[in-house]
């Protein structure tokens, strides 16, 4: 991923937190030279000294058959928004602000037991705060048998790239005005980017 120095993020704890908050990613592999992709939740875990992304695909999705020695790419995206150059003090061109993380690694298939544990963890993350939470332990044996219809996989993390393009190259006056203008926009993404920019200014 092309990342100008202004926008490069290298602090792994910050990147890890971003993935935790934006864990619906895209996994990209190749089949006979053609890129193929699936959009799926991919959680980050530490095992010993290594980090892994874990997820699952439908058995009928042929992408899992491409896992092996070739590297895979997992992409995560946060909020993004159009930035009008009319918000700058001096003339310039419009742009787009965004947060994105790319993870490179090698993928392998999980055992059924590993998949079961991963599903337990996934349900715990997204269900624990809900009334009548649909946790693994509460599912019927009939529901649990649907595990036969999916394939679990893990990606050993080998390289991480992160770009937070948040107007860091603008003056403080422009930066503050961009935040204010983003809050005035009607779409959720613009307001979310404004929140991210505001939070980063206070760090």
NORPEGI-V539986 format. One record per backbone hydrogen bond with DSSP energy under -1.0 kcal/mol. CO is the residue of the C=O (numbers start at 1). NH is the residue of the N-H. E is the energy in kcal/mol with one decimal. If there is no record, write none. Layout:
co=CO nh=NH e=E
co=CO nh=NH e=E
This chain:
co=4 nh=7 e=-1.7
co=7 nh=164 e=-2.7
co=11 nh=15 e=-1.9
co=12 nh=16 e=-3.2
co=13 nh=17 e=-2.1
co=14 nh=18 e=-1.9
co=15 nh=19 e=-2.4
co=16 nh=20 e=-2.2
co=17 nh=21 e=-1.8
co=18 nh=22 e=-1.8
co=23 nh=25 e=-1.1
co=23 nh=42 e=-3.1
co=25 nh=40 e=-2.2
co=26 nh=75 e=-2.8
co=27 nh=38 e=-1.7
co=28 nh=73 e=-2.3
co=29 nh=36 e=-3.0
co=31 nh=34 e=-1.6
co=34 nh=31 e=-2.4
co=36 nh=29 e=-2.4
co=38 nh=27 e=-2.6
co=40 nh=25 e=-2.0
co=43 nh=54 e=-2.5
co=45 nh=52 e=-3.1
co=47 nh=50 e=-1.9
co=50 nh=47 e=-3.1
co=51 nh=157 e=-2.6
co=52 nh=45 e=-3.0
co=53 nh=155 e=-3.0
co=54 nh=43 e=-2.0
co=55 nh=153 e=-2.6
co=57 nh=151 e=-3.1
co=58 nh=61 e=-2.0
co=61 nh=64 e=-1.1
co=62 nh=65 e=-1.5
co=63 nh=66 e=-2.3
co=64 nh=67 e=-1.1
co=72 nh=105 e=-1.7
co=73 nh=28 e=-3.6
co=74 nh=103 e=-2.8
co=75 nh=26 e=-2.1
co=76 nh=101 e=-2.3
co=81 nh=97 e=-2.9
co=83 nh=95 e=-2.3
co=84 nh=87 e=-1.6
co=85 nh=88 e=-1.5
co=95 nh=83 e=-3.0
co=97 nh=81 e=-2.4
co=98 nh=165 e=-2.1
co=99 nh=78 e=-2.6
co=100 nh=163 e=-2.9
co=101 nh=76 e=-2.8
co=102 nh=161 e=-2.9
co=103 nh=74 e=-2.9
co=104 nh=158 e=-3.1
co=104 nh=159 e=-1.8
co=105 nh=72 e=-3.2
co=106 nh=156 e=-2.5
co=108 nh=154 e=-2.5
co=111 nh=115 e=-2.4
co=112 nh=116 e=-2.3
co=113 nh=117 e=-2.2
co=114 nh=118 e=-2.2
co=115 nh=119 e=-2.6
co=116 nh=120 e=-2.0
co=117 nh=121 e=-2.0
co=118 nh=122 e=-2.4
co=119 nh=123 e=-2.6
co=120 nh=124 e=-2.2
co=121 nh=125 e=-2.0
co=122 nh=126 e=-1.8
co=123 nh=127 e=-2.2
co=124 nh=128 e=-1.5
co=127 nh=130 e=-2.4
co=133 nh=135 e=-1.7
co=135 nh=138 e=-1.5
co=136 nh=139 e=-1.3
co=140 nh=144 e=-2.4
co=141 nh=145 e=-1.4
co=143 nh=146 e=-1.6
co=144 nh=147 e=-1.8
co=145 nh=148 e=-1.8
co=146 nh=149 e=-2.0
co=147 nh=150 e=-1.5
co=149 nh=59 e=-3.0
co=151 nh=57 e=-2.4
co=152 nh=110 e=-2.6
co=153 nh=55 e=-2.2
co=154 nh=108 e=-2.3
co=155 nh=53 e=-2.2
co=156 nh=106 e=-1.1
co=159 nh=104 e=-3.0
co=161 nh=102 e=-3.1
co=162 nh=9 e=-2.1
co=163 nh=100 e=-2.6
co=164 nh=166 e=-1.1
co=165 nh=98 e=-1.6
co=167 nh=170 e=-1.7
co=171 nh=175 e=-3.0
co=172 nh=176 e=-2.4
co=173 nh=177 e=-1.9
co=174 nh=178 e=-2.8
co=175 nh=179 e=-2.0
co=176 nh=180 e=-2.1
co=177 nh=181 e=-2.7
co=178 nh=182 e=-2.6
co=179 nh=183 e=-1.9
co=187 nh=191 e=-1.3
co=188 nh=192 e=-2.4
co=189 nh=193 e=-2.6
co=190 nh=194 e=-2.0
co=191 nh=195 e=-2.0
co=192 nh=196 e=-2.2
co=193 nh=197 e=-2.7
co=194 nh=198 e=-2.6
co=195 nh=199 e=-2.6
co=196 nh=200 e=-2.4
co=197 nh=201 e=-1.5
